[in-house]
């Protein structure tokens, strides 16, 4: 699985508000990961975290996806706060579950169109 294997998922995630993908790779055991930042100052940053977390970690009580979504950070006391150094990872726990599979699950469940801020608005506030 090379870099082109990630293009669909990376391109899709780049359309999500506040997301900036900056890494992806494959472990020796065939499991893959994608790493990105979420602009915590963006008005929909926490909705993005909530929506991605729901799909990746807990979309169904009976049939969970073989994936995890979690934050990572170097030591804050050495580097700075979350605006600069908090990153997020989507990682698979099953080598047969591809980045395109993940893209399809996200596409089917995140607000549509994913790059339309009004689709992310869950209140009566204007965008």
HELIX and SHEET records of a PDB file:
HELIX    1   1 UNK A    3  UNK A    6  5                                   4    
HELIX    2   2 UNK A    7  UNK A   15  1                                   9    
HELIX    3   3 UNK A   45  UNK A   58  1                                  14    
HELIX    4   4 UNK A   76  UNK A   79  1                                   4    
HELIX    5   5 UNK A   82  UNK A   85  1                                   4    
HELIX    6   6 UNK A   99  UNK A  109  1                                  11    
HELIX    7   7 UNK A  117  UNK A  120  1                                   4    
SHEET    1   A 4 UNK A  19  UNK A  26  0                                        
SHEET    2   A 4 UNK A  32  UNK A  38 -1                                        
SHEET    3   A 4 UNK A  86  UNK A  92 -1                                        
SHEET    4   A 4 UNK A  67  UNK A  73 -1                                        
END                                                                             
